[in-house]
Amino acid sequence: MSLNRTQIVNWLYRCGEIFTKERDFLTGLDKEIGRR
């Protein structure tokens, strides 16, 4: 299976989006735990 440049860029972009959302979620959890 060979990927062209556009597919790789799109895939990386999507992974980055998911990672950012997860990081925001985890940061929120840390703050919640820190308040207790």
Contacts in CASP RR format, 6 or more apart in sequence:
PFRMAT RR
TARGET T0000
AUTHOR 0000-0000-0000
METHOD contacts of the structure
MODEL  1
MSLNRTQIVNWLYRCGEIFTKERDFLTGLDKEIGRR
3 11 0 8 1.000
END
